[in-house]
Structure formats: C-alpha cells, structure tokens
C-alpha cells in the first residue's frame, strides 16, 4: 500500500494591483483613537442613531418577506423616489427605469463609474485634495491620474489649471461638492464655467455629491443635474448613508443619461449585482416624506456653529465651512509638527482624533491643517472642545 507525502504548503507571490496603497488614514486614526480613549472626530460618521421611523420601515420590509434579490438596478419605487427628489430640487427629470441606479454605497458607485468608462491609457483629472478612493479606482481601470490642485487657502477650482490639464486623452473629470475634506461648495457660476470648459471636449464628468443636503447659511447646492450641459455627460453620485445617518448601510445612487447608465450597469451587475433588499424598500417608504433631507442643512448648521464657537476659544483657527460635516483647522499657532505627527500628538496627548489634510494629496502636501468631523452628538462635541480648550 503506497503512501503520498503531503506537499509543502506555501502561498504564491502576488503582484499587487495597488502597490503604493496601505491602510487608509481613517482606519489608522480611528484605531489610535480607540487605543487612546480619544474623542474620535477623525472618521466621518455620526455617533448618533438614525430616525427610528427609518428603522421601522426596514424592519417591516424584512418581516413582509422582502428579503430576496431585488432588480439589478434597484427597487423600482426607490429609483422613482430618487428621480422625484432630483426633479424637485434640481429641475432635471431622470427616467427612473433607465437613468437611476442604486449602488452599494457611493464608493462602489465611483469605482463602477470609473471602470465603465476609463480604458487603459485614458487620463482622468482629479482636483486635490480629494477623497482617497478616486486615484485607486482610476489605477485599477488602467487609467492615468492627472492631479490639479484647488486654489491654496480658498480651495476653489482653478479653471486655468483645469483647462491646461485637459487633453485629447482626458476621459473623465472628477469633482466633489460639498467638498471633503475642505468643506467648500461650488457656486453656480463655477459650475457654469466648468460646463463651458468641458463643452468642446469628449470628457465625461463624475460629480460626487454625497453631502448634497449639507449646505449652510442659505446657500444652494448646485448639482451637476441642474445644468443641462453637465448633466448630459455626468455620473451624479449621492449617498443615503450620509443623508440619513446610516453610513454602515452602504447604499448610494447614481443618476446618469441612459447611454451612460447602460454601460454603468454592465459593470455594476458583475461588481455587486444588486443591493440589500429590505433596506431599499425601507428607504423608498421613508422618502415619501421629504422633510428629513430638506431639514438636514439646518440640523448640521447648528452643530457647525456650536463647534466653531468652541474652537474660537482655542488657538486653532477654524477655516470657513460652507458645507459637508467637516471643519478644517489651521494649527500653526499651536504646533510646527507635520500634519500626520500633529494629529497623532493630538490623539495621544489631548485626546481628540483628527485627520491630516495632507493625506488627501499625493505626496502629502503640508499646510498645517487638520480635518475634524462635527457629525457627532452635542455631548461628544462638548467633550472634544473641553479637551481642546487648553490649546
């Protein structure tokens, strides 16, 4: 009777698709905050619950047996609700059947949009500082990232530099308003200027609008959907997680013309296929009342004002916050440390976690800035402000 010697176990080497990518700064700082018992104002998620009525709607959907696969593009009623919201707020009527897709969060929406339109060798223009998923999505599609800085200090779009970055190889331009991390909001004039700039090109637009309902001081959110010349070439991305305080549910939307949506869905169906069924039904029912998203700006403006009033009693200089739930601070009066080191010091020694703005730039541009998140309970913000008071 023969015996076989078991082979030696080994793990074959893997060539990385993203050799320069490590653990995100958000994960690193959240882990450090937990280790140090710090108030976590770093990662951008609320520490309060969503509306119980939304939970009830999702629970009812589960109990009704709505737990199997929904249509690939999303539950029809939810797509209809999204189309109705866009029409009411921005004046563009998307076809719910062929132009609205429900995604597994905004990050998947961005990745899928890039994968469906960027071919190897295509160029994609991103405006720095920018969210950390943009460049890896482009690189995995085989595209080349072309980085254009926003105007230093004001973080407004620099149209001269954007124009210079556009080339016959430009397939896509990615914008984000309200902006993470700088909290700036594009004006209508700026969006119209962008439309004029793109008009003679073949470039598509990805407009990341996940903070669309968080614009302050009575200013409007100018969606790419509201400007025909942009909407005709745009994937417009939004997020239920940001709007309804349920970031862990990972449900987002993409609105795009039918031709673009058809290509988007080809990738979407093999990327995630579809999204959590009872959550979609719950969101669709909850959206029958528009007040939660219409009242969101006032909700977060009060938190912004509370937080900024407390920061004014420190040596941290708060930059202007027009939208989103982020606050940038200039810490130059407190420390000369590089941003990552300052944020680690702040977490360990002061007990408040923040994110270095340099992490949103390739190469880590140092400006002496840190990002804080005020999407927190008032008690959390007051605790953080008390710890920051000696600065």
C-alpha positions, -999 to 999 in steps of 0.1 A, spaced: 0 0 0 16 33 -11 16 65 8 18 100 -5 39 126 12 19 158 17 33 187 -3 49 216 14 24 244 19 33 278 6 15 310 -6 23 320 -42 36 355 -46 10 381 -57 17 411 -79 -2 440 -63 -27 460 -84 -21 489 -59 15 486 -47 15 521 -32 -16 516 -11 -16 508 25 -42 510 53 -62 542 50 -55 571 73 -91 569 85 -86 533 98 -53 542 113 -66 572 132 -98 555 144 -77 526 157 -54 551 175 -84 569 189 -98 537 204 -64 528 218 -60 561 235 -96 566 246 -97 598 224 -129 615 212 -129 604 175 -135 634 153 -114 618 126 -135 594 106 -166 609 90 -195 591 106 -222 601 131 -221 588 167 -259 591 170 -288 570 157 -309 575 127 -346 582 128 -365 553 144 -391 556 117 -365 546 91 -355 515 112 -392 506 115 -397 508 77 -367 485 71 -379 461 98 -414 460 83 -399 452 49 -379 423 64 -410 409 82 -430 412 50 -406 388 33 -388 413 11 -355 395 16 -346 381 -18 -328 396 -47 -343 429 -60 -339 440 -96 -302 445 -105 -306 483 -109 -325 487 -76 -360 485 -62 -383 504 -87 -400 525 -60 -367 537 -46 -354 547 -80 -387 566 -86 -383 584 -53 -347 594 -62 -359 607 -96 -387 627 -79 -362 642 -54 -338 653 -81 -366 668 -102 -380 687 -72 -346 700 -61 -326 705 -93 -352 705 -121 -339 676 -141 -362 647 -148 -343 614 -149 -361 583 -161 -363 561 -130 -361 529 -151 -331 537 -173 -312 565 -156 -312 559 -118 -291 530 -103 -290 520 -66 -254 511 -55 -236 496 -25 -226 530 -12 -210 559 -30 -175 544 -31 -189 515 -52 -207 540 -74 -175 559 -80 -155 527 -87 -181 514 -111 -184 547 -130 -147 548 -135 -145 511 -145 -172 515 -171 -157 545 -189 -120 545 -184 -98 524 -207 -61 517 -202 -41 548 -211 -70 572 -206 -64 602 -184 -87 612 -155 -84 646 -139 -89 649 -102 -88 680 -80 -66 678 -50 -72 675 -21 -95 646 -29 -112 616 -13 -88 586 -12 -108 562 -33 -105 583 -65 -70 575 -76 -70 537 -68 -102 534 -88 -86 551 -118 -54 530 -115 -73 497 -113 -91 507 -146 -56 512 -162 -61 550 -164 -36 577 -156 -44 601 -127 -39 638 -136 -39 659 -104 -48 695 -104 -47 714 -71 -75 735 -59 -65 771 -51 -44 770 -19 -62 786 10 -96 791 -6 -98 756 -21 -118 770 -51 -114 754 -86 -86 768 -106 -100 768 -141 -68 779 -158 -50 748 -144 -80 725 -151 -80 737 -187 -43 731 -190 -48 696 -177 -74 686 -203 -61 668 -233 -74 646 -261 -68 616 -238 -89 630 -210 -118 606 -205 -132 618 -172 -131 647 -147 -140 641 -111 -154 669 -89 -168 669 -53 -191 695 -39 -198 700 -10 -161 690 -7 -144 665 15 -121 675 32 -122 713 28 -160 719 32 -161 743 2 -192 744 -21 -191 752 -58 -211 782 -69 -235 782 -98 -211 805 -117 -183 779 -111 -204 751 -123 -214 771 -155 -177 778 -160 -170 741 -158 -197 734 -184 -182 759 -208 -147 744 -203 -160 708 -210 -183 718 -239 -158 713 -267 -143 681 -252 -152 644 -251 -146 643 -214 -172 628 -191 -179 641 -156 -182 623 -123 -199 647 -98 -195 634 -62 -224 650 -43 -227 628 -12 -230 658 11 -256 675 -12 -281 682 17 -254 698 39 -250 733 26 -252 762 51 -261 798 55 -289 797 30 -267 789 0 -279 764 -25 -263 731 -36 -257 734 -73 -259 699 -86 -245 689 -119 -280 676 -125 -293 712 -126 -271 723 -155 -281 706 -188 -247 708 -204 -231 690 -174 -259 665 -167 -257 653 -203 -222 640 -197 -223 633 -159 -225 604 -134 -240 622 -104 -233 603 -72 -252 606 -38 -254 587 -6 -283 576 17 -257 568 44 -247 605 46 -282 619 43 -299 596 68 -271 589 93 -267 553 83 -232 552 68 -229 515 77 -258 505 54 -236 514 24 -264 524 -1 -259 551 -27 -273 563 -60 -260 572 -95 -280 593 -119 -268 595 -155 -282 597 -190 -295 564 -204 -264 557 -226 -241 562 -197 -263 542 -173 -264 513 -197 -226 510 -196 -226 517 -158 -250 488 -152 -229 464 -173 -201 468 -147 -225 471 -117 -241 437 -124 -208 419 -121 -194 442 -94 -221 438 -67 -251 428 -89 -276 445 -65 -281 460 -31 -297 450 3 -334 444 -5 -352 453 28 -331 484 32 -340 496 -3 -377 491 4 -374 509 38 -356 538 22 -383 541 -5 -411 542 20 -392 567 42 -386 590 13 -423 596 9 -417 624 34 -391 648 21 -386 667 54 -357 646 66 -334 656 37 -348 691 35 -341 698 72 -306 683 72 -288 715 64 -303 733 95 -296 702 116 -259 703 107 -255 741 106 -265 742 143 -237 716 151 -213 735 129 -220 767 148 -217 751 182 -184 735 173 -169 767 157 -179 787 188 -160 763 210 -130 763 186 -129 801 188 -118 798 224 -87 779 214 -57 788 193 -69 765 165 -81 787 136 -112 774 120 -114 778 82 -148 787 66 -172 757 64 -197 761 37 -210 725 35 -205 688 45 -199 679 82 -162 687 83 -142 715 98 -107 723 88 -84 740 114 -51 757 110 -30 746 139 1 767 132 -3 788 163 -2 756 184 25 734 167 50 732 139 47 694 136 39 679 102 2 672 99 3 634 105 25 638 136 3 667 149 -28 645 145 -11 616 164 0 640 191 -35 655 194 -49 620 197 -24 607 222 -18 638 244 -50 659 240 -75 630 235 -91 642 202 -86 624 170 -83 643 137 -72 636 101 -42 653 84 -53 671 53 -20 661 37 -35 626 34 -58 638 7 -28 649 -15 -4 627 -35 29 632 -17 13 647 13 13 685 8 19 701 42 -2 732 51 -6 729 88 -42 718 85 -63 691 102 -98 679 95 -123 674 123 -158 659 119 -188 675 137 -214 648 128 -215 639 165 -238 643 195 -236 676 212 -222 659 243 -194 644 221 -186 678 206 -186 695 240 -163 668 254 -139 673 225 -140 711 229 -133 707 266 -101 687 258 -91 712 231 -97 742 254 -60 744 267 -47 747 232 
